[in-house]
């Protein structure tokens, strides 16, 4: 997934997560930075990880604008 650095920082501050199942950033908060296996509110799969973890694992990349 490609996102802006600004959107990434917003996701970090709100403790959002990244779902590798539906390739989306969750809107709910409470996802720890190093989380793995949380339930996705969109696709119901247990594939949500912390947004920082997703960046480290190469699941998300920065772009100039979304």
Secondary structure, 3 states (H helix, E strand, C coil): CEEEHHHHHHHHHCCCEEECCCCEECCCCCCCCCCCCECCCCCCCCCEEEHHHHHHCCCCEEECCC
